[in-house]
Amino acid sequence: RTKMATTAAVSGRSKLLSEPPVPAALTPTLREALLKVLENRPADPVSFLSEYFENLAAASEGAVEKPAPRQQQELVSRALKQLLLCHYSRPAFSRNLASAFHILSSPIGKKKKAGLKGRAYTELLRQICAAAQLSSCSLIHKLQCWDHEAVPFGVFRHGVLTCLIFMEFVKVSGRLFDVLADSDEADRTLCQVLLEALKDAVSIGDSSSSVGYLDAGSKLAPDRLGQAMERALRLQKNESIPSISKEEFILLTAPLFIEKVKPIY
């Protein structure tokens, strides 16, 4: 038995010795990747890690000299991926935001100094709002900086968060439309009632008091909205009912959010 145990131990030791050692530089990389998973808690960790290592590979390839426009485009794309790793309400978002700022602040070309410029910052905002391109034009106009202007982190944080919250607002507006919609269109009168309720809620929500927030929430309560819509339909009687598409509805709701945003200048 002793001989067999000794043979097994020697065999196991020789197996370990025959396996190639893990490179020292790989350990911190793996640790950082696992930390990202724990911080962001993605629904699909395998896909998350795959994309994370792809971004690392792209970053290492970025050291090779490339045309400035292409290099900037790649930096904006990498920064956007960092921002979308988790929801902006999660604690990990602060770190992702700082990483995105660092990526965009990388110098482009040999003669360029480090630092985020207005062109890359504005392009990032456009990409965040790409799914709502038409309704976000005036928002981008309020938040953008001059192409060659240096953008501090505070301005970057304000612009990015505003655009992410705006896209959330657009999604909520779309879901509200879906509740009213029959097929691809909804009754314009009912949508108008909903728009008025949203407008009242947003105006009341400007108050910093808790009573103001409660009052704003009551404006959007299902029973109050239902009563208002019922009154509107009763007034229509047998008149022909005009319809509205989701795109039109979002174009009407977007200004309710945008008018509350303070411009950079």
Number of C-alpha atoms within 10 A of each C-alpha: 6 7 8 9 10 11 12 12 12 12 12 12 11 11 10 11 10 9 8 7 8 8 7 8 8 10 11 10 13 13 10 12 16 13 12 20 18 12 17 19 15 15 9 9 15 11 10 18 17 10 13 18 14 12 17 13 11 14 15 10 11 14 11 9 11 13 9 12 10 11 18 20 15 17 24 23 18 19 22 21 16 21 23 15 20 17 12 17 10 11 12 17 19 14 14 23 23 16 16 22 23 16 21 25 19 15 16 22 15 7 7 9 11 12 18 22 18 19 17 20 26 22 18 24 24 19 15 20 22 13 12 19 13 13 21 23 13 14 24 21 12 16 22 22 21 12 14 11 13 15 21 13 14 8 14 24 14 12 23 22 16 19 22 18 14 21 19 12 17 23 14 13 21 16 13 15 24 15 9 15 19 11 8 11 18 21 17 17 17 23 21 16 18 23 17 13 20 20 18 16 20 18 14 19 18 12 12 9 10 10 12 16 16 13 15 22 15 15 20 16 12 10 11 13 16 15 10 16 18 13 12 15 15 10 10 11 9 8 8 7 13 10 15 18 15 18 14 11 21 20 16 15 21 21 16 17 17 20 12 11 15 10 14 12 7
